[in-house]
């Protein structure tokens, strides 16, 4: 039962760390153009032909 005293703060810390990483990704515009990447991979304009 005493292990819960360690597990709860560790889980709260890891959850906060994940939430902080998510907000950092939002502020650094990581989710701005999700459809552009999916269309850009199918485009042949920048492919090099050997």
Phi, psi and omega in degrees: 000335182285342180292335178297328178296335176268323185288323181295310178296324179295318180292323176294321177296315180293323176295318177295324177296317177294320178294321177296320178295323178295315179293327175297318179294324177294317181290333180266016173060043178284340185247028185286316188229073182289331181278334181295321179294322181290330178276329182293330182288337180269355183279136182264005186296323187255011178284139176267134179257121182289000000 
